[in-house]
Amino acid sequence: MAVPTEITELIRSSGNNFHAKVARWFADNGWHVVISPYYMDQTQSKAREIDLVAEKLWPLLDSFGRAVDDIAVRLFIECKFVASDAVFWFADKDRESALELVCSNGPFRRDNSYTEKHHYLSQSSRVAKLFSTSNTKAAENEPFYKALNQSLNAMTSMRGQAVTVPSVRKSRRHPKAVLEYPVVVCSSFDRMYSVDFYADSAPQPIQENFQLEVSYAYIDRNECQRNDYFLLDFVAFDKLAEFGKAIDDGARAAAFLAGD
């Protein structure tokens, strides 16, 4: 029996279909992927979910080149099928806050060349500050607002949890450090444009992965009010390999510093 055209189109355009496509990419590239895990939102005592949590290990080697421990990377990923036009306003990154953020997560430290390999410092000197889409929904339902809020909310609620990579669970050991990042993976950047925040400028197509800089207020797991600086990676699906390379460079640098 022929599949109705409506069903084929529904699958093609569904956010779920893109969700599965992103999960397959990470699984095919050596990541352990947890699909749509639920967590407790401390601000509202309500169960919520994030599209994907992906984890991967990098070996920490001793002076003889033997693996003695691991550095783990955990990504809190929201998958966004981009169906409307969007504009992002860009400005210079707050490099001091970015450096402080990097040094608060893992073995990175100031005044070290390996710390500069972290992609928050080595990439995206310009960052998105604001955004707007042609979507007419209320702000809380605006697609990129929802994506960044879900990614950050999941990370602030779930960070610090035990790594779920099967080899780690089986051995009951804990990696030396866990590097945790919020990420929004977009179906493409074809309908996304940038303008300058501090000057009038003509919109330019966004062609490279970028970061969004945000101050995020939340209640942590200890029920303390926080207002922290974060960077969110915005990654196009066809540029996931480039993002993976940037994560790899940072994880290798962390492994070197952890064994130093």
Disulfide bonds with the S-S distance in Angstrom:
none
